Amino acid sequence: MSTTQAAVHLGITDRAVRKAISTGALNAENTAGRWRIHRDDVAHYRTQRHQGDQHAAI
């Protein structure tokens, strides 16, 4: 999926998705100048992000 599609699934901005990719928090492939993200990677990122929110609340 694209960064825009991933952003919609994650409830964050396209820019936040690209930042997560650049920091290595979200796996993606750059194909012909466009980021492609696998659904499993989006699900994993969502889980990691949610767990981080829970730890921050403690």
Buried (B, 14 or more C-beta within 10 A) or exposed (E): BBBEBBBEBBEBEBEBBBEBBEEEBBBBEEEEEEBBBEEEBBEBBBEEBEEEEEEEEE
